[in-house]
Amino acid sequence: MSARTLYFTAPQTVAVRRHTLPEPSPDEVRVQTLVSAISAGTEGLLYRGDAPSNLPADSELETIDGDFSFPLSYGYATVGEVTAVGENVAESWLERRVFAYVPHQSHFCVAPDELLVVPDNISTREAALVANLETAVTFLLDGAPLLGERVTVLGQGVVGLLTTALLAEMPLETLVTFDAHERRRQRSESLGADESLDPTVTGIRDGVEAVAGKRADLTYELSGNPDALDGAIAATGFDGRVIVGSWYGTKPTTLDLGGHFHRDRLEISSSQVSTIDPSLRGRWSRERRHEVVWDWLRQLEIDPLLTHEFSLEEADQAYELLEERPDEAIQVLLTYGTD
């Protein structure tokens, strides 16, 4: 038996490479992958060659090494089953389903403390959304939506939709979302948005004011489009907050800060799941966020977000779908058969 790993080898080019099946060290386990989730935002930048090549792939995760230069193996949402344990690891780990922040690969070895055990009442496919839902949880912690606020979310990819679903559980006055793709707008409203609008038809500020009556108190920019940040600023009212969860990679943006931005005392903040606001770290450990994620995976209707599956060997088709026909897909999974 050999192992298989997906590599980004050049812009719009991926390849599956075979290598020797890894053996766990005394303090590790070996996991055989069942499914992994493609991150359409970050991996889309890699696929297009728009990620800064000299930036570390992830300085917070020990399971992801190197930078974003080609060729690279990447990914951070893998669910598998423990099939072997090192001599210092309890055999009770065998056959456990686990989640790991590792690249797309059929087998891998890690220390048990790098794994999250998947609860029995959560399916393997649902567990693949742990990283995306953790990102949405972090967005809410950073944005701190308040009772009666008007909130806007730009971008309804899978992370935007999960953010919308969590926000819909809050006692907000209005929740307005935007996305260019009809399928995602429909899903957004089914998850609790008061209205989901097409930004290519309705201006962001005009749309928010038409639905909410006033500009937003809190706006999330999650579209991945740097031009959308101007719309986020325009749609946010006095003393409002703009949370930028998008990563634009090498794509530049030019902001119009000569309008109401200065006088309205707007605050623009970045949010990224690998770290958390220092003011929250005393109470919100990574473990606590994971507990919240498992809880909401049980409560949210997320199966409709899992729209496509491809085998690892068909990964090129998966990325082509996300790049060329994003209106058809929300969350794409890679599957791994026995080999």
C-alpha positions in Angstrom: 0.0 0.0 0.0 1.2 3.5 -0.8 0.1 6.9 0.3 -1.1 9.7 -1.9 -0.8 13.5 -1.5 -2.2 16.4 -3.5 0.2 19.1 -4.7 -0.3 22.5 -6.2 2.4 22.4 -8.8 1.8 25.6 -10.8 -1.1 28.1 -11.4 -4.2 26.1 -12.2 -2.4 22.8 -12.0 -2.6 20.1 -9.3 -1.1 16.6 -9.2 -1.5 13.6 -7.0 1.9 12.1 -6.0 2.5 8.6 -4.5 4.9 8.0 -1.7 5.7 5.3 0.9 3.1 4.7 3.5 4.2 6.6 6.6 4.9 4.7 9.8 4.0 6.4 13.1 6.8 7.2 15.5 6.5 6.0 19.1 4.4 9.0 20.1 2.3 9.2 17.0 -0.7 7.6 15.3 -1.3 7.0 11.6 -4.6 8.2 10.2 -6.2 7.0 6.9 -8.2 9.8 5.4 -11.9 9.4 4.6 -12.7 12.9 3.3 -11.2 16.4 3.2 -12.8 19.7 2.5 -11.5 22.2 0.0 -11.2 25.7 1.2 -12.4 27.6 -1.8 -11.0 30.9 -0.6 -7.4 30.1 0.4 -7.0 27.2 -2.0 -8.6 29.3 -4.8 -5.8 31.8 -4.3 -3.2 29.0 -4.4 -4.8 27.4 -7.5 -4.7 30.7 -9.3 -1.2 31.6 -8.2 -2.5 34.6 -6.2 -1.0 33.7 -2.8 2.2 35.5 -1.8 4.9 32.8 -2.3 7.1 34.0 0.6 4.4 33.9 3.2 4.4 31.0 5.7 1.6 28.6 4.9 0.4 28.7 8.5 2.7 29.7 11.3 0.2 28.5 14.0 -0.3 24.9 12.8 2.5 22.4 13.3 0.9 20.1 10.7 1.4 22.6 7.8 5.0 23.4 6.9 6.8 25.7 4.4 5.5 28.7 2.4 3.1 29.3 -0.5 5.7 28.7 -3.3 5.1 25.9 -5.8 5.1 23.0 -5.4 3.2 22.7 -2.2 0.8 20.5 -0.3 -2.0 22.3 1.4 -5.3 21.9 3.1 -6.6 22.0 6.7 -9.9 20.1 7.0 -9.3 16.3 7.0 -11.4 13.6 8.6 -10.1 10.1 8.9 -9.7 6.9 11.0 -6.8 5.9 13.1 -5.3 2.7 11.7 -2.0 2.4 13.6 -0.5 3.7 16.8 3.1 4.1 18.1 4.3 2.1 21.0 3.8 4.9 23.4 0.2 5.6 22.3 -2.8 3.8 23.9 -4.5 1.3 21.6 -7.8 2.8 22.4 -7.0 5.3 19.6 -7.4 2.6 17.0 -10.5 3.0 14.8 -11.4 6.4 16.2 -12.7 8.9 13.7 -10.7 12.1 14.0 -10.4 15.6 12.5 -7.0 17.1 11.6 -5.7 20.4 10.2 -3.5 18.7 7.6 -3.1 18.9 3.8 -5.1 16.7 1.3 -3.4 13.3 1.7 -4.5 9.7 2.0 -2.5 8.9 5.1 -0.6 10.9 7.7 1.1 10.5 11.1 0.7 13.0 13.9 0.7 13.2 17.7 -2.7 12.5 19.2 -2.9 16.0 20.7 -3.0 17.3 17.1 -6.3 15.5 16.5 -9.9 16.2 17.4 -12.0 13.1 18.1 -15.3 13.2 16.1 -18.3 12.7 18.2 -20.5 9.7 17.3 -23.5 11.8 16.5 -21.7 13.8 13.9 -21.2 12.3 10.4 -17.9 12.2 8.7 -19.0 14.6 6.0 -20.3 17.1 8.6 -17.1 16.9 10.5 -15.2 18.1 7.4 -16.7 21.5 8.1 -15.0 21.9 11.5 -12.4 24.4 10.3 -15.0 26.5 8.4 -17.3 26.6 11.4 -14.5 27.5 13.7 -13.7 30.4 11.4 -17.4 31.5 11.6 -17.2 31.2 15.4 -14.1 33.4 15.5 -15.8 36.0 13.3 -18.7 36.3 15.8 -16.2 36.6 18.7 -14.3 39.4 16.9 -17.4 41.2 15.7 -19.3 40.9 19.0 -22.8 41.5 17.5 -25.1 43.1 20.1 -28.8 43.0 20.8 -30.9 44.9 18.2 -28.0 45.6 15.8 -28.2 45.7 12.0 -25.6 43.3 10.6 -24.5 42.7 7.0 -22.4 39.9 5.5 -20.8 40.2 2.1 -20.0 36.9 0.5 -22.0 33.7 1.0 -19.5 31.0 0.3 -19.5 28.2 2.9 -17.8 30.4 5.6 -20.2 33.2 4.9 -23.2 30.9 5.1 -22.0 29.4 8.4 -21.4 33.0 9.7 -24.9 33.9 8.6 -26.4 30.8 10.3 -24.7 31.7 13.6 -25.7 35.4 13.3 -29.3 34.3 12.7 -29.3 32.8 16.2 -28.5 36.2 17.7 -31.3 38.7 18.7 -30.4 41.1 15.8 -32.7 43.7 14.4 -31.8 42.9 10.8 -29.5 40.5 9.0 -28.8 41.3 5.3 -26.4 39.3 3.1 -25.0 39.7 -0.4 -23.7 37.2 -3.0 -23.6 37.2 -6.8 -24.8 33.6 -7.0 -28.5 32.8 -6.7 -28.0 29.3 -5.1 -26.0 30.8 -2.3 -28.5 33.6 -1.8 -31.4 31.1 -1.5 -29.4 29.1 1.0 -28.6 32.2 3.0 -32.2 33.1 3.4 -33.0 29.5 4.4 -30.3 29.8 7.2 -31.9 32.9 8.6 -30.9 36.0 6.6 -33.8 38.5 6.4 -32.9 39.1 2.8 -30.0 38.1 0.5 -29.2 40.4 -2.4 -27.2 40.3 -5.6 -24.4 43.0 -5.3 -24.2 43.2 -9.1 -27.8 44.4 -9.2 -28.2 46.3 -5.9 -25.5 48.5 -4.4 -24.3 47.4 -1.0 -25.3 50.6 0.9 -28.6 50.9 -1.0 -29.5 47.3 -0.4 -28.8 47.5 3.4 -30.7 50.7 3.8 -33.7 49.3 1.7 -33.9 46.3 4.0 -32.8 47.6 7.4 -33.9 51.2 7.1 -30.4 52.5 8.0 -26.8 51.5 7.5 -25.3 48.5 9.3 -23.8 48.6 12.8 -21.6 45.6 11.9 -20.4 44.5 8.5 -18.5 41.3 7.6 -16.5 41.3 4.4 -16.1 37.6 3.5 -16.4 37.7 -0.3 -12.7 37.4 -1.1 -13.1 40.3 -3.5 -10.9 43.3 -2.4 -13.3 45.7 -4.3 -16.1 44.7 -1.9 -14.3 46.4 1.0 -15.4 49.8 -0.3 -19.0 48.6 -0.3 -18.6 47.3 3.3 -17.4 50.7 4.4 -20.2 52.5 2.6 -22.8 50.3 4.1 -21.6 50.8 7.7 -23.0 53.6 9.9 -21.6 55.9 12.6 -19.2 54.1 15.0 -19.8 50.9 13.2 -17.4 48.0 12.8 -16.1 46.3 9.6 -14.7 42.9 10.1 -12.5 41.7 7.2 -12.4 37.9 7.1 -11.4 37.7 3.5 -7.8 37.0 2.5 -7.0 38.8 -0.7 -3.5 37.3 -1.3 -1.6 39.4 -3.8 -4.7 41.2 -5.1 -4.4 44.9 -4.2 -7.3 47.1 -3.2 -7.8 50.9 -3.4 -10.2 52.3 -0.7 -12.2 55.4 -0.8 -11.7 56.8 2.6 -12.5 60.4 1.7 -16.3 60.0 2.3 -18.0 59.3 5.5 -15.3 56.9 6.8 -13.3 59.5 8.8 -16.2 61.5 10.3 -18.2 58.4 11.1 -15.4 56.9 13.2 -15.6 53.5 11.5 -13.4 50.7 12.8 -11.9 48.2 10.3 -10.4 45.0 11.8 -9.0 41.8 10.4 -10.2 38.4 11.7 -8.4 35.1 11.1 -9.1 31.8 12.8 -5.5 30.8 13.7 -5.4 33.5 16.5 -7.9 35.2 18.7 -8.3 38.7 20.1 -5.9 39.0 23.1 -8.7 40.4 25.2 -10.6 37.0 24.8 -7.7 34.6 25.2 -8.1 34.3 29.0 -11.6 32.7 28.5 -11.6 31.5 24.9 -9.1 28.8 24.5 -8.8 26.8 21.2 -10.4 23.9 23.1 -13.4 26.0 24.1 -13.9 27.1 20.5 -13.8 23.5 19.4 -16.5 22.6 21.9 -18.7 25.4 20.5 -18.1 24.1 16.9 -19.1 20.5 17.8 -22.2 21.8 19.5 -23.3 23.9 16.5 -22.5 21.2 14.0 -25.2 19.2 15.7 -27.7 22.1 15.6 -27.2 23.6 12.1 -28.7 22.1 9.0 -25.4 22.0 7.1 -25.8 19.0 4.8 -27.2 21.2 2.0 -23.9 23.1 2.0 -22.0 19.9 1.0 -22.8 20.1 -2.7 -20.1 18.1 -4.5 -17.7 15.2 -4.0 -14.7 14.2 -6.1 -12.2 11.4 -5.5 -8.6 12.6 -4.8 -7.6 11.6 -8.3 -10.3 13.9 -9.7 -9.1 16.9 -7.7 -8.3 18.8 -10.9 -12.0 18.7 -11.7 -13.0 19.9 -8.3 -10.8 23.0 -8.6 -12.0 23.7 -12.1 -15.6 23.6 -10.9 -14.8 26.1 -8.1 -12.9 28.3 -10.5 -15.1 28.2 -13.6 -18.6 27.5 -12.2 -18.8 28.8 -8.7 -22.5 29.3 -9.1 -22.9 25.5 -8.9 -20.9 24.7 -5.8 -20.8 25.6 -2.2 -18.6 23.1 -0.3 -16.6 20.6 -2.3 -15.2 17.4 -0.6 -12.4 15.1 -1.7 -13.0 11.4 -1.0 -10.4 8.7 -0.5 -11.0 5.1 -1.3 -8.8 2.2 -0.2 -5.6 1.7 -2.2 
